[in-house]
Amino acid sequence: MYIKNKINKTNSKIQSFILGICLFLIGISANAQCAMCRAALAGDSNVKKAEAVNDGIVFLMIIPYLLVAIIGFLIYKMYRSKKKKAEI
């Protein structure tokens, strides 16, 4: 019974992890330009520059979210290890 519950928990964790990766990798077109950047790059001649600025802003947004995710994962691991030690 104990082994079966452990296998179910492991499968659930793997499924959650795969779902999280899939959601993270879904490419959603983001329009991340501020009003000043949009006004400066408006026009047909600046299309490539506008796309480059937009991509740069999106990539800069990834770092804070990644840091929060890493810190959250580390806190989860610490909580889980303390819970495991308390059970023993």
PyMOL commands that set and color helices and strands:
alter all, ss='L'
color gray80, all
select helices_A, chain A and resi 2-25+35-40+47-87
alter helices_A, ss='H'
color red, helices_A
deselect
rebuild
show_as cartoon
